[in-house]
Each structure stands twice: as C-alpha cells, then as structure tokens.
Amino acid sequence: QVQLVESGGGLVQPGGSLRLSCAASGFTFNSYIIMWYREVPGQPREMIARISPSGRSVNFHDSVKGRFAISRDNARSTAILQMDGLKPEDTAVYYCNAEDARTPSNDYWGQGTQVTVSA
C-alpha cells in the first residue's frame, strides 16, 4: 500500500522556522522525484520545491529561494522541507508529491499539513 505522510506543520511566528517531513512507503522511493506543493484556498496549488531521485538536483519557486531547503534520505524513504524566514504569505497547506522519474503519470500525494505563519 502506497503512503506519503507529511508531518511537522503548525503555527509559527514570522521569521520562524518549521521542518516538514514526508515519510514514504509502498513504492521504490529512490526512483521518484519528490516535490513539495502548497495550496491556499481559492488559489491553484503551486510547486515550491523539487528534488531529483538522487538528491543531486534541486529547484525552488522564486518565492522561497534562499529561505527553504529540500533534502531526502533514500535509505529512510523520507524527504524534508526546511523552511526558514517564514512569512505570513507562506501560510498554506503543504503537500508532498512523489512522481516516478520514468513514468510521470505514476504519482502519489500525501494528505497535506497546515502551516500557519502569524504573530
């Protein structure tokens, strides 16, 4: 059974940090691209970070460059999104997505975790 489980969301003050985890099971994790998306009600879900199956290549949305970092531990089938310098506009539900690098139509989503940045 395929599972992606996000954790680590919560309420944080502006300028603070959060570390989101994505724990995967049921598929060959090291063959999948991992992406983090976020969604605000009334707006399209947007991809904010991406990491290649090996972990050697990463990409970020301009809005989070220099503040967020993405990493993965293929031995533990886990991906991490480290978020520093959080801003109120980062408030959203954050989702982990795994996409088969060879067959993009094979992809999986986690259930999402709420991140709220507020004083």
Salt bridges, closest charged atoms under 4 A:
GLU39 OE1 - ARG45 NE 2.87
GLU46 OE2 - ARG38 NE 2.92
GLU46 OE1 - HIS61 NE2 3.70
ASP62 OD1 - LYS65 NZ 3.03
ASP73 OD2 - ARG76 NH1 2.91
ASP90 OD1 - ARG38 NH1 2.87
ASP90 OD2 - ARG67 NH1 2.71
